[in-house]
């Protein structure tokens, strides 16, 4: 029992430490952008989002219909590193309101706990079936905790969200790696928030 408590405390401390590392990587190196740099960055994010959606639709054709009928969606590109037990990452993306077509550019920082070593890049597509969830994500940000994944349900029944992970009612997540769709989010703590330089 005592060993289990120690492991849980170790995990929590590790997640906090890695999240702080990710914040340092994302915020510490930030500099004020010129208008030209901001325009270029927005264009790059839009291109990334379109490429990611095109790739997702090839892997899961049903995702196209699911996304087109949703209130909105967000697409992120993440670059992360892991050294032994702790890791962190940072990324950029855009959330799109399907009704108004308004874009909100956002950032993400992530912490990971678990044995490993290396560098990993991946893309995330988050789909919001309801407008209130999209609005909350855009206006208040969102924190995805490591414990959430334990209760995640996988859309494996062949429905519209086949291959997606249900992270909360009405909110679905697709995670794409170089090898295809990933169905594992264990041990991650991720924070999404508005990018003040691009909005």
C-alpha positions, 0 to 999 in steps of 0.5 A: 500500500505504501509503495503504491502511494509513493508511486502515485506521488512520484507520478504527480511530482513528475507531471508537474515538473514536466509541465513546468519544463514545457511552459519554459520551452513554450513561453521562455523563448517567446518574442514579440512578433512583427505583423509580417511574422504573425501573418506568416505563422498564421499561414503556416498553421492554416497549411498544417491544419489542412494537411492534417485534416486531409491525412485524417480523412484518408485514414478515417473517411468517416471523420470528414462527415463527423467534423463537417456536422460538428460545431467546430474543431481544432487542429494542433501540431506538437513537438515533444521530447522525453528523457527517461521518466519525464518529458514535455512538449509545445505546439501551435494550432487553430480552432475553427467555429463552423458556424461563423468560420472564425479562427482562433489561434492557440498554443499547447504545452504538454507533460508526460510521465513514463519511461522513455527516451527520444523526440516525438512529433504528432498532430491532434484534431479535437472535434466539438459537437456542441457550441458551448464546449467549443466556446469554453475551449476557445475563451477559457482554454482547456486542461487535459489531465493524465487521469482523463485518459483512464476513462476515455472511450474509443470510437471503435464501433464503426460510427462517425467517430470511429478511431477517435477518443472521447475525452469528455461528452461531445468532445472527441480527439484524434491523434496522428503520428507518423505511423497513423492514428494513435489510441493512447493518451495515458500519462499526459497533462496538456494545456491549451490556451489562446495565442496572444501574438496571433489573435 
